[in-house]
């Protein structure tokens, strides 16, 4: 029929891929409309049935393998993809909370998560309380009859406190509350949150999964089918979807994630130890070092470390000196996020003095470092350049 059709019609009704073709890459299926072979098949469609395709927003042959790969990497039941890491935070919270509920959030949580609690959740009639991330089993004192969710971020993505997830989860479950963990720092592999009692895990796939700093995506991974069904229902109601091209890029990035994570973890730890010996640095906040709050918990619960850590400068260095340090860096870019190929540095001026020195003395400025894939010797040389600028040289 197409042979006799006009060129305009043939452009719309393209031929399927030829039989006998195969490659090593995941095909990219762009779709909003999904076609059905019959009226009956259309009428029995079900967005929760992953054995059938329903609509581009539900899943496609490109996004479905990604959601399953993300869940498999983390040891979860299944995953829901979202347009960004922050949208994954929102989806997890909105899936667990309703008007009149209460959520506990650590004080070191990702700042937009706390803004979400103060803003949207508050407008929906949901209250929240901030807690000390090192509280452990003492979180019992903050539980209320309305507490439905305990949020955990471990380690904190700036000050790096490592939470006692098993202790927190035990208390939360005893009160009938769910436990959701922002597990982005570990990429989902260095901390097996579902083995430690979590019900949900949130990932910013933007970071180690994507791995190249060129896309935005998030995921909510669930421990079981009931949790997945609840999160998927909320995702459908909100209308979250992801780009097929970005899904392809994350799938490709995940193929090298284990190698990248091992490399940046090794280099970051080496550089953290090197920086700890520098006179300009008052304290290194890296979970694998004893100077980091919760280090003993990290040793017990984690299998390794990633490429993100922070340093606390000696308080003698003022705003201008810290700005000179960061501005003089040539390999470390100034920007948010982490997990890409390029190293990054970010100063948190508002947090000056928030973290004390190792002996309890007043702390200085915090600078967070993301270690990329550059040669370690070059990164050390770049930081030495910054140290020279710090002293006004």
Secondary structure, 3 states (H helix, E strand, C coil): CHHHCCHHHHHHCCCCCCCCCCCCCCCCCCCCCCCCCCHHHHHCCCCCCCCCCCCCCCCCCCHHHHHHHHHHHHCCCEEEEECCHHHHHHHHHHHHCCCCCEEEEECCCCHHHHHHHHHHHHHCCCEEEEECCCCHHHHHHHCCCCEEEEEEECCCCCCCCCCCHHHHHHHHHHCCCEEEEECCCCCCCCCCHHHHCCCEEEEECCCCCCCCCCCCCEEEEECCHHHHHHHHHHHHHHCCCCCHHHHHHHHHHHHCHHHHHHHHHHHHHHHHHHHHCCCCEEEEECCCCCCCCCHHHHHHHCCCCCCEEEEEECCCCCHHHHHHHHHHCCCCEECCCCCCCCCEEEEEHHHCCCCCCCCCCCCCCEEEEECCCCCHHHHHHHHHHHHHHHCCC
